[in-house]
Amino acid sequence: MSRTLPKRPARVGPAAPPETLPARIFLLAYDPAKGRLANRSTLGKTLRAAALIDLQLRGNLADDNGRAHLTKAAPPRDEVLAGLLTEIRTSNPRKWRTWIDRRQSAIVRDTRAELERAQLIKVESHRFLGLIPTQRITLRQPLVRRQLLQRTTDVLRPARLVTRIDLRDAALAVLASTSDLRTVIPKELRNRHKDRLAQLAIRIGPVAPALKKSIQASHAAASGGG
Protein backbone atom coordinates (compact mmCIF):
# COMPACT_ATOMS: atom_id res chain seq x y z
CA MET A 1 0.00 0.00 0.00
CA SER A 2 1.40 3.38 -0.98
CA ARG A 3 2.02 5.88 1.73
CA THR A 4 1.28 9.56 1.23
CA LEU A 5 4.25 11.66 2.17
CA PRO A 6 3.61 14.85 4.09
CA LYS A 7 3.88 18.01 2.07
CA ARG A 8 6.87 20.16 2.66
CA PRO A 9 6.08 23.63 3.92
CA ALA A 10 6.42 26.37 1.32
CA ARG A 11 9.80 27.99 1.39
CA VAL A 12 9.55 31.47 2.81
CA GLY A 13 12.09 34.08 1.83
CA PRO A 14 12.51 37.55 0.45
CA ALA A 15 10.61 38.19 -2.75
CA ALA A 16 12.62 38.60 -5.93
CA PRO A 17 12.37 41.76 -8.02
CA PRO A 18 9.98 41.44 -10.96
CA GLU A 19 11.62 40.37 -14.18
CA THR A 20 10.25 42.94 -16.62
CA LEU A 21 11.20 46.59 -16.97
CA PRO A 22 7.60 47.89 -16.85
CA ALA A 23 7.01 46.14 -13.53
CA ARG A 24 10.27 47.49 -12.13
CA ILE A 25 9.51 51.05 -13.24
CA PHE A 26 6.05 50.81 -11.70
CA LEU A 27 7.55 49.89 -8.32
CA LEU A 28 10.16 52.62 -8.58
CA ALA A 29 7.45 55.16 -9.42
CA TYR A 30 5.78 54.43 -6.10
CA ASP A 31 6.56 57.15 -3.57
CA PRO A 32 6.74 55.51 -0.11
CA ALA A 33 6.71 58.90 1.61
CA LYS A 34 3.39 59.87 0.03
CA GLY A 35 1.94 56.39 -0.40
CA ARG A 36 1.11 56.88 -4.06
CA LEU A 37 2.49 56.78 -7.58
CA ALA A 38 4.54 59.73 -8.80
CA ASN A 39 4.30 61.32 -12.27
CA ARG A 40 0.95 59.69 -12.92
CA SER A 41 0.25 61.87 -15.96
CA THR A 42 3.25 60.42 -17.82
CA LEU A 43 3.56 57.03 -16.14
CA GLY A 44 1.78 55.26 -18.98
CA LYS A 45 4.27 56.64 -21.50
CA THR A 46 7.18 55.57 -19.31
CA LEU A 47 5.81 52.05 -18.91
CA ARG A 48 5.25 51.73 -22.67
CA ALA A 49 8.83 52.88 -23.27
CA ALA A 50 10.06 50.40 -20.67
CA ALA A 51 8.19 47.59 -22.43
CA LEU A 52 9.67 48.56 -25.80
CA ILE A 53 13.21 48.59 -24.38
CA ASP A 54 12.55 45.25 -22.70
CA LEU A 55 11.45 43.74 -26.01
CA GLN A 56 14.58 45.13 -27.65
CA LEU A 57 16.84 43.64 -25.00
CA ARG A 58 15.08 40.27 -25.38
CA GLY A 59 15.68 40.38 -29.12
CA ASN A 60 12.01 40.68 -30.13
CA LEU A 61 12.37 44.18 -31.59
CA ALA A 62 15.08 46.00 -33.51
CA ASP A 63 15.44 49.53 -34.80
CA ASP A 64 14.82 49.98 -38.51
CA ASN A 65 15.48 53.61 -39.46
CA GLY A 66 13.61 54.94 -36.42
CA ARG A 67 10.83 52.36 -36.52
CA ALA A 68 10.15 49.30 -34.40
CA HIS A 69 10.99 46.22 -36.45
CA LEU A 70 9.87 42.71 -35.49
CA THR A 71 12.38 39.88 -35.36
CA LYS A 72 11.88 36.13 -35.42
CA ALA A 73 12.71 35.68 -31.73
CA ALA A 74 10.24 33.70 -29.63
CA PRO A 75 7.64 35.95 -27.97
CA PRO A 76 7.94 36.57 -24.21
CA ARG A 77 5.67 34.82 -21.75
CA ASP A 78 4.93 37.99 -19.83
CA GLU A 79 1.42 39.19 -20.69
CA VAL A 80 2.24 42.90 -20.78
CA LEU A 81 5.20 42.44 -23.13
CA ALA A 82 3.40 39.88 -25.26
CA GLY A 83 0.42 42.20 -25.59
CA LEU A 84 2.56 45.06 -26.88
CA LEU A 85 4.34 42.73 -29.28
CA THR A 86 0.98 41.63 -30.66
CA GLU A 87 0.02 45.28 -31.21
CA ILE A 88 3.17 45.82 -33.24
CA ARG A 89 2.78 42.56 -35.16
CA THR A 90 -0.76 43.38 -36.27
CA SER A 91 0.08 46.90 -37.46
CA ASN A 92 2.21 48.56 -40.09
CA PRO A 93 5.76 49.54 -39.10
CA ARG A 94 5.63 52.69 -37.01
CA LYS A 95 8.03 54.98 -35.20
CA TRP A 96 8.92 54.25 -31.60
CA ARG A 97 7.07 57.30 -30.33
CA THR A 98 3.83 56.05 -31.88
CA TRP A 99 3.98 52.94 -29.72
CA ILE A 100 4.83 55.00 -26.65
CA ASP A 101 1.78 57.21 -27.10
CA ARG A 102 -0.74 54.37 -27.42
CA ARG A 103 -2.81 52.61 -24.74
CA GLN A 104 -1.12 54.33 -21.81
CA SER A 105 -3.93 53.73 -19.31
CA ALA A 106 -4.07 50.06 -20.27
CA ILE A 107 -0.40 49.38 -19.53
CA VAL A 108 -0.67 51.08 -16.14
CA ARG A 109 -3.68 48.91 -15.30
CA ASP A 110 -2.12 45.70 -16.67
CA THR A 111 1.23 46.23 -14.95
CA ARG A 112 -0.52 47.00 -11.67
CA ALA A 113 -2.57 43.80 -11.96
CA GLU A 114 0.57 41.80 -12.72
CA LEU A 115 2.32 43.12 -9.62
CA GLU A 116 -0.76 42.43 -7.54
CA ARG A 117 -0.84 38.80 -8.73
CA ALA A 118 2.83 38.52 -7.80
CA GLN A 119 1.89 39.81 -4.32
CA LEU A 120 4.34 42.68 -4.57
CA ILE A 121 1.63 45.31 -4.13
CA LYS A 122 -1.82 45.52 -2.60
CA VAL A 123 -4.55 47.36 -4.48
CA GLU A 124 -7.67 48.60 -2.72
CA SER A 125 -10.59 50.48 -4.23
CA HIS A 126 -11.81 53.59 -2.44
CA ARG A 127 -13.35 56.99 -3.19
CA PHE A 128 -11.29 60.17 -3.07
CA LEU A 129 -13.17 62.79 -1.05
CA GLY A 130 -15.92 60.21 -0.82
CA LEU A 131 -16.83 60.80 -4.47
CA ILE A 132 -14.14 59.93 -7.02
CA PRO A 133 -13.40 56.19 -7.41
CA THR A 134 -9.69 55.46 -7.32
CA GLN A 135 -7.16 52.79 -6.34
CA ARG A 136 -5.03 52.84 -3.21
CA ILE A 137 -1.70 51.04 -3.66
CA THR A 138 0.59 49.81 -0.92
CA LEU A 139 3.84 47.87 -1.15
CA ARG A 140 3.77 44.33 0.21
CA GLN A 141 7.53 43.95 -0.19
CA PRO A 142 9.20 47.34 0.45
CA LEU A 143 12.63 45.67 0.37
CA VAL A 144 12.16 44.79 -3.31
CA ARG A 145 11.71 48.43 -4.22
CA ARG A 146 14.72 49.45 -2.12
CA GLN A 147 16.84 46.84 -3.90
CA LEU A 148 15.71 48.11 -7.31
CA LEU A 149 16.41 51.68 -6.28
CA GLN A 150 19.91 50.76 -5.13
CA ARG A 151 20.67 48.94 -8.39
CA THR A 152 19.34 51.83 -10.46
CA THR A 153 21.25 54.61 -8.72
CA ASP A 154 24.38 52.46 -8.49
CA VAL A 155 24.87 52.78 -12.25
CA LEU A 156 25.66 56.47 -11.72
CA ARG A 157 28.80 55.77 -9.71
CA PRO A 158 31.79 57.12 -11.67
CA ALA A 159 33.88 54.11 -10.65
CA ARG A 160 31.71 51.85 -12.80
CA LEU A 161 32.53 51.69 -16.49
CA VAL A 162 29.52 52.64 -18.61
CA THR A 163 30.27 49.78 -21.00
CA ARG A 164 30.16 47.22 -18.17
CA ILE A 165 26.81 48.24 -16.70
CA ASP A 166 23.93 45.80 -17.10
CA LEU A 167 21.62 47.19 -19.78
CA ARG A 168 18.47 46.52 -17.77
CA ASP A 169 19.78 48.54 -14.83
CA ALA A 170 20.96 51.24 -17.22
CA ALA A 171 17.52 51.33 -18.82
CA LEU A 172 15.84 51.99 -15.47
CA ALA A 173 18.15 54.94 -14.78
CA VAL A 174 17.65 56.38 -18.26
CA LEU A 175 13.87 55.97 -18.12
CA ALA A 176 13.68 57.55 -14.67
CA SER A 177 15.83 60.47 -15.77
CA THR A 178 13.98 61.00 -19.05
CA SER A 179 10.57 60.99 -17.36
CA ASP A 180 11.80 63.15 -14.44
CA LEU A 181 10.91 60.40 -11.99
CA ARG A 182 12.35 62.02 -8.88
CA THR A 183 11.38 59.12 -6.63
CA VAL A 184 14.33 57.41 -8.34
CA ILE A 185 16.73 60.12 -9.50
CA PRO A 186 16.25 63.54 -7.85
CA LYS A 187 16.89 66.61 -9.97
CA GLU A 188 20.21 67.37 -8.27
CA LEU A 189 21.48 63.85 -8.92
CA ARG A 190 20.31 63.98 -12.54
CA ASN A 191 22.10 67.27 -13.15
CA ARG A 192 25.29 66.04 -11.51
CA HIS A 193 25.39 62.92 -13.70
CA LYS A 194 23.98 64.45 -16.88
CA ASP A 195 26.88 63.32 -19.08
CA ARG A 196 26.88 59.80 -17.70
CA LEU A 197 23.13 59.46 -18.20
CA ALA A 198 23.59 60.62 -21.79
CA GLN A 199 26.21 57.91 -22.33
CA LEU A 200 23.89 55.29 -20.86
CA ALA A 201 21.04 56.51 -23.06
CA ILE A 202 23.17 55.91 -26.16
CA ARG A 203 23.64 52.29 -25.09
CA ILE A 204 19.89 51.86 -24.57
CA GLY A 205 18.96 52.97 -28.08
CA PRO A 206 16.18 54.99 -29.76
CA VAL A 207 13.33 54.53 -27.28
CA ALA A 208 14.59 57.02 -24.66
CA PRO A 209 14.77 60.01 -27.05
CA ALA A 210 11.33 59.03 -28.38
CA LEU A 211 10.01 59.05 -24.81
CA LYS A 212 11.54 62.48 -24.20
CA LYS A 213 9.82 63.92 -27.29
CA SER A 214 6.52 62.33 -26.31
CA ILE A 215 6.62 63.80 -22.80
CA GLN A 216 7.67 67.21 -24.10
CA ALA A 217 4.73 67.19 -26.52
CA SER A 218 2.33 66.34 -23.71
CA HIS A 219 3.66 69.15 -21.52
CA ALA A 220 3.42 71.62 -24.40
CA ALA A 221 -0.15 70.59 -25.11
CA ALA A 222 -1.09 70.87 -21.43
CA SER A 223 0.34 74.38 -21.25
CA GLY A 224 -1.34 75.43 -24.47
CA GLY A 225 1.91 75.54 -26.39
CA GLY A 226 1.04 72.90 -28.93
FENUR-V998611 format. One record per residue. OMEGA is omega in whole degrees, 0 to 359 (NA if undefined). NEAR is the number of other C-alpha atoms within 10 Angstrom. Layout:
BEGIN
OMEGA,NEAR  OMEGA,NEAR
END
This chain:
BEGIN
182,3  180,4  180,5  180,6  178,6  179,6  175,6  178,6  179,6  180,6  182,6  179,6  180,6  179,9  178,14  176,12  178,17  186,18  190,11  179,17  177,24  180,28  180,24  178,23  179,27  179,21  180,26  179,25  179,22  180,22  182,17  182,16  182,7  179,8  180,12  179,16  176,18  175,19  184,17  182,13  180,13  183,20  180,22  177,24  182,26  178,32  177,25  177,30  178,25  180,29  179,27  178,27  179,27  180,22  174,23  182,20  177,15  179,14  180,16  180,22  175,21  179,20  178,15  179,12  177,9  179,15  178,18  183,24  179,19  173,18  180,13  179,8  179,11  181,9  179,16  177,16  182,9  186,11  181,12  180,21  180,23  179,16  179,17  180,18  177,19  176,11  183,12  182,17  184,13  180,8  174,8  178,10  182,15  179,14  183,18  182,23  178,24  181,14  176,23  186,23  186,19  168,15  183,13  180,18  182,15  182,13  175,23  181,22  183,11  178,16  177,23  180,21  180,16  179,18  177,19  178,16  179,11  179,14  175,14  175,22  174,19  182,18  179,15  177,10  175,10  182,13  178,11  184,11  179,7  185,7  189,8  178,8  180,11  182,11  175,13  183,15  174,17  179,18  174,21  182,15  182,16  181,14  180,14  179,20  180,23  178,14  178,13  179,20  180,21  180,13  183,17  181,21  181,16  181,16  181,24  181,23  182,11  182,10  181,8  178,11  181,11  183,18  181,10  184,8  177,15  186,11  179,19  176,20  178,20  181,24  179,28  180,26  181,26  179,27  180,28  179,22  183,24  182,22  179,19  181,19  189,22  171,18  181,18  181,24  178,21  183,13  181,14  180,10  179,14  180,21  182,13  184,11  184,14  182,14  181,11  178,18  177,23  178,14  178,14  180,22  178,22  179,12  183,16  177,21  193,15  185,21  182,27  177,25  177,18  177,21  180,26  180,18  180,13  180,21  178,23  179,14  179,14  179,16  179,15  179,12  181,11  181,10  179,9  182,8  181,9  NA,10
END
